[in-house]
Amino acid sequence: MEIHSLTTEQLRKLVNAIGNGSNWPEHTDDPRVNYAVDCIVQDDGDVPPYDERLYVEEIEAFKTLEAKTG
């Protein structure tokens, strides 16, 4: 079991990203929140250890994609 230390603001982002669970979670601008979402979604425990560099790169790639698609 992974222990996550998130601030109150990060917890709010996590709740907003998950929503009501009927859709795929939304992407956030916070690498730790995105990792926590991955841990929740990947409930079989097969989530690699947190690597901030990968999550920051993911956020940058998502921003680029959003800019291109408007």
C-alpha positions as CSV (number, residue, x, y, z in Angstrom):
1,M,0.0,0.0,0.0
2,E,1.3,3.4,-1.0
3,I,1.1,6.4,1.3
4,H,0.5,9.7,-0.4
5,S,1.2,13.0,1.3
6,L,-1.0,15.6,-0.4
7,T,-1.9,19.1,0.6
8,T,-5.6,20.1,1.1
9,E,-5.4,21.9,-2.3
10,Q,-4.0,18.7,-3.9
11,L,-6.8,16.7,-2.3
12,R,-9.4,19.0,-3.8
13,K,-7.7,18.6,-7.3
14,L,-7.8,14.8,-6.8
15,V,-11.5,14.8,-5.9
16,N,-12.3,17.1,-8.9
17,A,-10.2,14.9,-11.2
18,I,-11.9,11.7,-10.2
19,G,-15.4,13.3,-10.3
20,N,-18.3,10.9,-9.8
21,G,-16.3,8.1,-11.3
22,S,-18.5,7.6,-14.4
23,N,-15.9,9.1,-16.8
24,W,-12.1,8.8,-17.1
25,P,-10.4,11.1,-14.6
26,E,-9.4,14.5,-15.8
27,H,-5.8,15.5,-16.2
28,T,-4.5,18.1,-13.6
29,D,-1.6,20.5,-13.6
30,D,0.0,18.8,-10.5
31,P,2.3,15.8,-11.0
32,R,1.6,14.4,-7.5
33,V,-2.1,14.6,-8.0
34,N,-1.8,12.9,-11.4
35,Y,0.2,10.1,-9.8
36,A,-2.4,9.7,-7.0
37,V,-5.1,9.4,-9.7
38,D,-3.0,6.7,-11.5
39,C,-2.7,4.8,-8.2
40,I,-6.5,4.9,-7.7
41,V,-7.3,4.0,-11.3
42,Q,-4.7,1.2,-11.4
43,D,-6.2,-0.5,-8.4
44,D,-4.3,-3.8,-9.0
45,G,-1.2,-2.2,-7.4
46,D,0.8,-2.2,-10.6
47,V,1.8,1.5,-10.4
48,P,5.6,2.2,-10.6
49,P,7.2,4.4,-7.9
50,Y,6.6,8.1,-8.2
51,D,9.0,9.8,-10.7
52,E,8.2,13.5,-10.8
53,R,10.2,14.0,-14.1
54,L,7.8,11.6,-15.9
55,Y,4.7,13.4,-14.6
56,V,6.1,16.8,-15.4
57,E,6.8,15.7,-18.9
58,E,3.2,14.3,-19.1
59,I,1.8,17.7,-18.1
60,E,3.9,19.5,-20.7
61,A,2.8,17.1,-23.4
62,F,-0.8,17.5,-22.4
63,K,-0.5,21.3,-22.5
64,T,1.1,21.1,-26.0
65,L,-1.8,18.9,-27.2
66,E,-4.4,21.2,-25.7
67,A,-2.7,24.2,-27.4
68,K,-2.8,22.4,-30.8
69,T,-6.4,21.2,-30.5
70,G,-7.8,24.5,-29.1
